[in-house]
Amino acid sequence: MTIKVEVTPPTSDHFTNYDQAHLTLFLRLLDADQQGVHWTEAARIIFGSDAQSDHKTLHAQHSAHLKRAKWLVTSGYLHLAASPPT
């Protein structure tokens, strides 16, 4: 089963169903960022993009999801104990 990855993840200040469904993706982005992997390589591997993908949209998708991943590990995880995903 393939999970659809939006160009822009939710910007909610609460943990969402989208976050829950994409936890592995977020962790992979964080790992790649920590290892210094260039965003184009990370996007190719994690999002399954190819050389034909729109570069600007792909960069926006990568940046937005990495930002969301960083939010999840700095404060978003606190919402998990407080309430279920919305």
Disulfide bonds with the S-S distance in Angstrom:
none
